[in-house]
Amino acid sequence: MFNPARTRFFRPRFFMIGILSALYVVLALTGPVTAQNDRKTSGQSDRFKELPTPNDVSTQSPPVRKGSPLSNDDIIRQFAAKESDFRDARANYTFRQEVHIQTLGFDDRPSGDYVRISEILFSDDGKRSERIIRFPPSTLNGLSITPADIRDFGLVQPFALTSEDLPKYNVTYVGKEKVDEINAYVFDVRPKSMPKFSNDGDRFFLGRIWVDDQDLQIVKTYGKAVPEDDRNKFPKFETYRENIDGKYWFPTYTYGVDTLDFKGGSIRMKLEVRYTNYKQFKTDVKILGDDK
């Protein structure tokens, strides 16, 4: 997710940095996010040790689930259609996006900050725009934020697997789990092909999704943004969604702690993104009759 800054890595004399990402976040995937948040239960991070292999292009269909009138392919098609509705609906909502990134030093103590708070709004003529509310200079230690990172905040962290994007991914049924009190289908998701990294290139999600077995909408994702290269690394993260207006499951919280391994050294970091104040955009149009 990040590019190493053009400064020397922070290397304290008496200890090593522990080995280590709103609206644009392939590492050696050896373990899940290590830190926990208040929505995670004990031991949850041990459910899966590795993310799906991005170069695995197997097209074998998952087996049909016993006791269900729907095959896994049916479930995938239906939730992808719901995700298309979700994407279109979210495009008609205003909301606040708060990005907070920290580099971590000894004992995971913060050693630098990046804060970017903005509002996604509409102009009077209905055009979508972003208004920056707070964006102080970054003090991240050894990391710089790239255009790909900015895109990931709004695209990959609130990942939506739509019908339009479904042909680009391999989706494999894993099983069923509970997310809080929600019974969910679990699927591994990986791109069918991996392009070379570029700041303005295509961005993909690699990881795992949880789909509500009633609404057939994604309620949680765990994974990372890809592709990456030697200078641009992206952290693993979890994104939770909440039901908005009784219709749509919109992302409200993204969290991750990970180690980014660069050729010049490793940097540990923490990512938090909050999406709040969802409000459906409505134009204020008045029809005036002729004066008499």
C-alpha positions in Angstrom: 0.0 0.0 0.0 2.8 2.4 0.7 6.0 3.6 -0.8 9.1 3.9 1.3 9.9 7.6 1.9 13.1 9.0 0.5 14.6 9.1 3.9 16.5 6.6 5.9 14.4 4.0 7.7 13.9 4.6 11.4 16.4 2.2 13.1 16.7 2.7 16.9 20.1 1.8 18.3 18.9 -0.6 21.0 16.0 -2.3 19.3 14.6 -3.2 15.9 11.3 -2.1 14.4 8.8 -4.9 14.6 8.5 -6.6 11.2 6.0 -5.2 9.0 -3.1 -0.3 4.8 -10.3 5.5 2.4 -11.4 6.7 -0.4 -7.2 4.6 -4.2 -4.6 -0.4 0.4 2.0 -9.3 -3.4 3.3 -9.4 0.1 4.5 -12.8 1.3 1.3 -13.7 3.1 2.3 -15.6 6.1 -0.3 -14.6 8.6 -3.4 -12.5 9.3 -3.7 -9.1 10.8 -2.2 -9.4 14.3 -3.9 -6.7 16.2 -7.5 -7.0 17.3 -10.3 -4.4 17.4 -13.4 -4.2 19.6 -15.5 -6.1 17.1 -13.3 -9.2 16.9 -13.6 -12.1 19.2 -10.7 -13.9 20.8 -8.9 -16.2 18.4 -10.7 -14.9 15.3 -7.5 -13.9 13.6 -6.4 -17.6 13.7 -9.3 -18.7 11.4 -7.1 -18.5 8.3 -3.4 -18.4 8.1 -3.0 -17.4 4.5 -4.8 -15.4 1.8 -5.7 -17.1 -1.5 -2.9 -17.5 -4.0 -3.3 -14.7 -6.6 -1.9 -16.8 -9.4 -4.2 -19.7 -8.8 -6.5 -19.6 -11.8 -8.4 -22.8 -11.2 -11.9 -22.6 -12.6 -13.3 -25.6 -10.8 -16.7 -24.9 -9.4 -17.3 -25.2 -5.6 -19.4 -28.2 -4.6 -23.2 -27.8 -4.1 -24.0 -27.2 -0.4 -26.1 -30.0 1.1 -29.5 -29.0 2.4 -29.8 -25.8 0.3 -31.9 -25.2 -2.8 -29.2 -22.9 -4.1 -25.8 -24.0 -5.5 -22.8 -22.0 -4.6 -22.7 -20.6 -8.1 -26.3 -19.4 -7.6 -25.2 -17.7 -4.4 -22.2 -16.0 -6.0 -24.4 -14.7 -8.9 -27.0 -13.4 -6.6 -24.7 -11.6 -4.1 -22.7 -10.1 -7.1 -26.0 -8.7 -8.4 -26.7 -7.3 -4.9 -23.2 -5.8 -4.9 -23.9 -4.0 -8.2 -27.0 -2.5 -6.5 -24.9 -1.6 -3.5 -22.3 0.1 -5.6 -24.9 2.1 -7.5 -26.7 3.0 -4.3 -23.6 4.1 -2.4 -22.8 6.4 -5.4 -26.0 8.4 -4.4 -25.0 8.8 -0.7 -22.9 11.4 0.9 -20.6 10.3 3.8 -17.6 11.2 5.8 -14.3 9.3 5.3 -11.6 9.4 8.0 -8.3 7.9 7.3 -5.7 7.4 10.0 -2.4 5.7 9.4 0.5 5.2 11.9 4.0 3.9 11.6 4.8 1.7 14.7 8.0 1.4 16.6 9.1 -0.4 19.7 6.3 -2.3 21.4 3.9 -1.0 18.6 4.1 2.5 19.9 3.2 5.1 17.2 6.2 6.8 15.6 4.4 8.9 12.9 0.9 9.8 11.7 -1.0 10.4 8.5 -4.5 11.9 8.8 -6.9 12.6 6.0 -10.5 13.5 6.7 -12.9 14.3 3.9 -16.6 14.4 3.0 -18.0 12.9 -0.2 -20.6 15.4 -1.4 -22.7 16.5 -4.4 -22.7 19.9 -6.0 -26.0 21.6 -6.8 -25.8 20.2 -10.3 -25.5 16.7 -8.9 -21.8 16.1 -9.6 -19.9 14.0 -7.0 -16.9 15.6 -5.3 -14.6 15.3 -2.3 -14.1 18.1 0.2 -11.0 17.9 2.4 -11.8 18.8 6.0 -8.4 18.0 7.6 -5.2 17.0 6.0 -2.1 17.9 8.1 1.4 17.2 6.9 2.3 13.5 7.2 4.8 12.5 10.0 5.0 8.8 8.9 8.3 7.4 9.7 9.8 5.9 6.5 6.6 5.7 4.5 4.9 8.0 2.0 1.4 7.8 0.7 1.0 7.3 -3.1 -1.9 7.9 -5.5 -2.6 4.1 -5.4 -3.2 4.4 -1.7 -5.7 7.2 -2.1 -7.6 5.2 -4.6 -7.6 2.1 -2.3 -9.2 4.1 0.5 -12.3 4.6 -1.7 -12.1 1.5 -3.9 -10.4 -1.6 -2.4 -11.0 -1.2 1.4 -14.8 -0.8 0.8 -14.5 -3.6 -1.8 -17.7 -4.6 -3.8 -17.7 -7.7 -5.9 -20.2 -6.7 -8.5 -21.6 -8.7 -11.5 -19.5 -6.5 -13.7 -16.3 -7.4 -11.9 -17.1 -11.0 -11.2 -15.5 -12.4 -14.4 -12.2 -10.9 -13.2 -12.1 -13.1 -10.1 -12.0 -16.7 -9.0 -14.5 -17.2 -6.1 -14.3 -20.3 -4.0 -16.8 -21.4 -1.3 -15.2 -22.0 2.1 -18.0 -22.7 4.5 -20.3 -20.9 6.9 -19.4 -18.7 9.9 -21.0 -16.1 12.2 -20.1 -12.5 12.0 -21.4 -11.0 15.2 -25.0 -12.4 15.1 -25.1 -12.8 11.3 -24.9 -16.2 9.7 -22.7 -15.8 6.7 -21.4 -17.8 3.7 -17.6 -17.5 3.4 -15.8 -17.2 0.1 -12.1 -16.8 -0.9 -11.6 -14.2 -3.7 -8.6 -13.8 -5.9 -7.9 -12.1 -9.2 -7.7 -14.4 -12.2 -4.7 -12.5 -13.5 -2.2 -10.1 -11.8 -1.1 -7.1 -13.8 2.1 -5.2 -13.0 1.8 -2.4 -10.5 1.3 1.2 -11.6 -0.1 4.1 -9.6 -2.9 4.6 -12.2 -3.4 0.9 -13.1 -6.2 -1.5 -12.1 -6.6 -2.3 -8.4 -7.9 -5.6 -7.1 -8.9 -7.3 -3.9 -7.2 -10.5 -2.7 -8.7 -12.2 0.4 -11.9 -13.5 1.9 -15.5 -12.2 2.1 -18.5 -13.0 4.3 -21.9 -12.9 2.8 -25.2 -12.6 4.8 -27.1 -15.8 4.1 -30.4 -13.9 4.2 -29.7 -10.6 2.4 -27.0 -12.1 0.2 -24.8 -9.0 0.7 -21.2 -8.8 1.8 -21.0 -7.9 5.5 -17.2 -8.3 6.1 -14.0 -8.6 4.0 -10.5 -9.5 5.0 -7.6 -9.2 2.6 -5.4 -6.7 0.9 -5.0 -4.5 -2.3 -3.0 -5.9 -5.2 -0.9 -5.7 -7.3 2.2 -4.4 -5.7 5.9 -4.2 -6.4 9.2 -3.8 -4.5 8.6 -0.2 -3.6 4.8 -0.3 -3.1 3.5 -2.6 -0.4 -0.1 -2.9 0.9 -1.2 -4.1 4.3 -3.8 -6.7 5.2 -7.1 -5.2 6.5 -10.6 -6.1 7.7 -13.6 -4.1 6.7 -16.9 -4.3 8.4 -20.3 -3.2 7.0 -23.5 -2.1 8.6 -27.0 -1.9 7.4 -27.9 1.6 6.3 -31.5 2.7 5.8 -32.7 -0.9 6.2 -31.6 -1.7 2.6 -27.8 -1.7 2.0 -24.8 -3.0 3.8 -22.3 -0.1 3.6 -18.7 -0.2 4.8 -18.3 1.6 8.1 -14.9 0.5 9.5 -11.6 -0.7 8.2 -8.8 -1.9 10.5 -5.4 -3.4 10.0 -2.0 -3.8 11.5 0.7 -5.3 9.3 4.4 -5.4 8.5 5.5 -4.1 5.0 8.7 -5.7 3.8 10.8 -3.6 1.6 14.3 -4.3 0.2 15.7 -1.7 2.4 14.0 -2.9 5.6 10.6 -3.7 7.2 8.2 -1.2 8.5 5.2 -1.9 10.8 2.1 0.2 10.4 -1.5 0.5 11.5 -4.5 1.5 9.3 -7.9 2.7 10.3 -10.6 4.1 8.0 -14.1 5.1 9.2 -17.0 5.8 6.9 -19.8 7.7 8.8 -22.8 10.0 8.3 -24.3 8.2 5.3 -27.1 10.3 3.9 -28.9 9.7 0.6 -28.4 12.6 -1.8 -31.7 14.3 -2.8 -31.9 17.2 -5.2 -33.9 20.2 -4.0 -36.0 21.0 -7.1 -38.9 23.3 -7.1 -41.3 23.6 -10.0 -42.7 27.1 -10.3 -45.9 27.9 -12.2 -46.4 30.9 -14.4 -47.1 34.1 -12.5 -50.6 35.5 -13.2 
